[in-house]
Amino acid sequence: MEYKKIPYQGQLLNFSDGEHKTPEFVSISPRARVPVLCNGDFSLYESIAILQYLEAKFPKPALFGQDPEETGLIWQSIQETSNYIEGPVFVFSRGIFFDRVEEQRTDIIAARQGLESEMERIDNNLSDTGFLYGESLSAADICLYPLLQFMGRAANKNNSTDVCGKLQSFPDHFANIASWNLMIEALPGYERTYPPLWK
Ligand SMILES: N[C@@H](CCC(=O)N[C@@H](CS)C(=O)NCC(=O)O)C(=O)O
């Protein structure tokens, strides 16, 4: 919404106080998860569905490509993120944040190794412009970036190289991803999208 300059009112929920589990919130998000977008009486959950809805309502600047090939490649990248990156990021990051490293060590290390391969693939395939696809930011970048931030925060919380490998200070190991991070962080409005408790 910041990128498309769509006016909105944000509402942060406090998970520790269970604000995402109130009947009011669950009535618009049955799995008690964020994000949820509300527009009048209409509400929508699942972040990629929200992105597609916003694209249909506010087509410019386009986030899903300028031609059928670019649209296909952007969706390919989104699907790769959903199918091969999101799950391992949650296993790795939740394991560390919820102090379950000892009991889930094998799963966490397997997730980390899978993520290192994915990071290597992404690092080698970033386009000449520095974005995942095309001339400018796309939905592919928006889907991947927060997951890598979540993963990086977890890796920096755990000091063991055995557990975190190259995910610890990952920009030092993946130079193209490091430049991509900087490009995203320089976008207008970026600061307003960063969770305050992550700062
Ligand atoms: N596939 C969903 C994932 C939503 C999700 O897992 N949200 C997390 C925060 S990133 C959440 O609300 N967790 C609440 C909880 O675990 O209780 C999407 O992309 O919207």
The ligand as a MOL file (V3000), in Angstrom:
LIG
                    3D

  0  0  0     0  0            999 V3000
M  V30 BEGIN CTAB
M  V30 COUNTS 20 19 0 0 0
M  V30 BEGIN ATOM
M  V30 1 N 0.0370 -17.6440 4.6620 0
M  V30 2 C -0.3520 -16.5710 5.5690 0
M  V30 3 C 0.5350 -16.6270 6.7900 0
M  V30 4 C -0.0150 -15.7640 7.9050 0
M  V30 5 C 0.7780 -15.9510 9.2020 0
M  V30 6 O 1.2940 -17.0380 9.4770 0
M  V30 7 N 0.8540 -14.8720 9.9990 0
M  V30 8 C 1.5580 -14.9400 11.2680 0
M  V30 9 C 2.4300 -13.7050 11.4390 0
M  V30 10 S 3.6370 -13.6460 10.1950 0
M  V30 11 C 0.5310 -14.9170 12.3910 0
M  V30 12 O -0.4580 -14.1950 12.3170 0
M  V30 13 N 0.7520 -15.7040 13.4390 0
M  V30 14 C -0.1260 -15.7250 14.5880 0
M  V30 15 C 0.1510 -16.9050 15.4620 0
M  V30 16 O 1.0600 -17.6690 15.1260 0
M  V30 17 O -0.5510 -17.0500 16.4700 0
M  V30 18 C -0.2180 -15.2190 4.8440 0
M  V30 19 O 0.6470 -15.0870 3.9590 0
M  V30 20 O -1.0050 -14.3040 5.1380 0
M  V30 END ATOM
M  V30 BEGIN BOND
M  V30 1 1 1 2
M  V30 2 1 2 3
M  V30 3 1 2 18
M  V30 4 1 3 4
M  V30 5 1 4 5
M  V30 6 2 5 6
M  V30 7 1 5 7
M  V30 8 1 7 8
M  V30 9 1 8 9
M  V30 10 1 8 11
M  V30 11 1 9 10
M  V30 12 2 11 12
M  V30 13 1 11 13
M  V30 14 1 13 14
M  V30 15 1 14 15
M  V30 16 2 15 16
M  V30 17 1 15 17
M  V30 18 2 18 19
M  V30 19 1 18 20
M  V30 END BOND
M  V30 END CTAB
M  END
